[in-house]
């Protein structure tokens, strides 16, 4: 993105181009889950929050979705790397796949939570795997 394009899409505060320091407007995927629009009247406060602590309050509006969206691409990548480099038992691999499926269902359709009974069952089976797999998520 060229500087002129960035200036047109990034909010300003006085003459300061806020996107120059705010991760939300950098265009880097999967590091900011803010739910506000740049025209939101609270955006200046949210920008300050993102600069000070790395996230803004809007990410807590649906923390379930924020967490699923954060963990899903990382967990998928972990599974790819671990499959190539680690000797793991099939049960662990299947448990991680089950948890990945649960996170996919949580984050589907912008977190609408419209699931069939079978999908709900899959989600809760995946959630039950999390404490079992958590300490194995390293390589």
C-alpha positions as CSV (number, residue, x, y, z in Angstrom):
1,X,0.0,0.0,0.0
2,X,1.4,3.4,-1.0
3,X,1.6,6.3,1.6
4,X,-1.2,8.2,-0.1
5,X,-3.5,5.2,0.1
6,X,-2.6,4.7,3.7
7,X,-3.4,8.4,4.5
8,X,-6.8,8.1,2.9
9,X,-7.7,5.0,4.9
10,X,-6.1,5.8,8.2
11,X,-7.7,8.1,10.8
12,X,-5.8,11.1,12.0
13,X,-5.8,13.0,15.3
14,X,-5.0,16.6,14.4
15,X,-2.0,16.3,12.0
16,X,-0.9,13.0,13.4
17,X,-1.4,9.9,11.2
18,X,-2.5,7.4,13.8
19,X,-2.2,4.3,11.6
20,X,1.6,4.8,11.6
21,X,1.7,3.4,15.2
22,X,-1.6,1.5,15.4
23,X,-1.5,-2.2,14.5
24,X,-5.2,-2.1,13.3
25,X,-4.3,0.0,10.3
26,X,-1.0,-1.8,9.3
27,X,-2.8,-4.4,7.2
28,X,-1.0,-7.3,8.9
29,X,-3.3,-10.2,9.3
30,X,-4.2,-11.9,12.6
31,X,-2.7,-9.5,15.0
32,X,-5.6,-7.1,15.7
33,X,-9.2,-8.2,16.2
34,X,-10.7,-4.8,16.9
35,X,-14.4,-4.7,15.9
36,X,-14.7,-0.9,15.4
37,X,-14.9,1.1,12.2
38,X,-12.4,4.0,11.7
39,X,-15.4,6.4,11.9
40,X,-16.5,5.1,15.3
41,X,-16.7,8.0,17.8
42,X,-14.7,5.9,20.3
43,X,-11.9,5.1,17.8
44,X,-9.4,7.6,19.3
45,X,-9.8,5.9,22.8
46,X,-9.5,2.5,21.2
47,X,-6.4,3.6,19.3
48,X,-4.8,4.7,22.6
49,X,-5.8,1.3,24.2
50,X,-4.2,-0.6,21.3
51,X,-1.0,1.4,21.5
52,X,-0.8,1.1,25.3
53,X,-1.8,-2.6,25.7
54,X,-1.9,-4.2,22.2
55,X,-5.7,-4.6,22.1
56,X,-8.8,-2.5,22.6
57,X,-12.0,-3.1,24.5
58,X,-13.9,-4.0,21.4
59,X,-12.0,-7.3,21.3
60,X,-13.8,-8.2,24.5
61,X,-17.2,-7.7,23.1
62,X,-17.1,-11.3,21.9
63,X,-14.0,-12.7,23.5
64,X,-15.0,-16.2,22.4
65,X,-14.7,-15.2,18.8
66,X,-11.5,-13.2,19.4
67,X,-9.8,-16.2,21.0
68,X,-11.0,-18.6,18.3
69,X,-9.8,-16.3,15.5
70,X,-6.4,-15.8,17.2
71,X,-5.7,-19.4,18.0
72,X,-7.0,-21.1,14.8
73,X,-4.4,-20.1,12.3
74,X,-1.6,-20.7,14.8
75,X,-2.9,-24.1,15.9
76,X,-3.3,-25.2,12.2
77,X,0.3,-24.1,11.5
78,X,1.5,-25.9,14.7
79,X,-0.2,-29.0,13.5
80,X,1.5,-28.8,10.1
81,X,5.0,-28.2,11.6
82,X,4.5,-30.9,14.3
83,X,3.4,-33.4,11.8
84,X,6.6,-32.8,9.8
85,X,9.1,-32.7,12.7
86,X,7.7,-34.6,15.7
87,X,6.9,-38.2,16.4
88,X,3.5,-38.0,18.1
89,X,1.0,-40.6,18.9
90,X,-2.2,-40.7,16.8
91,X,-4.4,-39.9,19.8
92,X,-2.7,-36.5,20.3
93,X,-2.8,-35.7,16.6
94,X,-6.5,-36.6,16.5
95,X,-7.3,-34.6,19.7
96,X,-5.6,-31.5,18.3
97,X,-7.6,-31.9,15.0
98,X,-10.8,-32.2,17.1
99,X,-10.0,-29.0,18.9
100,X,-9.2,-27.3,15.6
101,X,-12.6,-28.3,14.3
102,X,-14.2,-26.8,17.4
103,X,-12.4,-23.5,16.8
104,X,-13.5,-23.5,13.2
105,X,-17.1,-24.0,14.2
106,X,-16.9,-21.2,16.9
107,X,-15.5,-18.7,14.4
108,X,-17.6,-19.7,11.4
109,X,-20.0,-17.1,10.0
110,X,-18.5,-14.3,12.2
111,X,-19.3,-16.2,15.3
112,X,-23.1,-16.5,14.6
113,X,-23.3,-19.6,16.8
114,X,-25.8,-21.2,14.4
115,X,-24.9,-24.9,14.6
116,X,-26.6,-28.2,14.0
117,X,-26.9,-30.6,17.0
118,X,-24.1,-32.6,15.4
119,X,-21.9,-29.5,15.1
120,X,-22.6,-28.6,18.7
121,X,-21.5,-32.1,19.8
122,X,-18.3,-31.7,17.7
123,X,-17.6,-28.3,19.4
124,X,-18.0,-29.6,22.9
125,X,-15.9,-32.7,22.2
126,X,-13.2,-30.4,20.9
127,X,-13.5,-28.1,24.0
128,X,-13.0,-31.2,26.2
129,X,-9.7,-32.0,24.4
130,X,-8.2,-28.6,25.3
131,X,-6.9,-29.4,28.8
132,X,-5.6,-32.7,27.5
133,X,-3.6,-31.2,24.6
134,X,-2.5,-27.8,26.1
135,X,0.8,-28.9,27.6
136,X,1.7,-30.7,24.4
137,X,1.5,-27.6,22.2
138,X,5.2,-27.0,21.7
139,X,8.0,-28.4,19.5
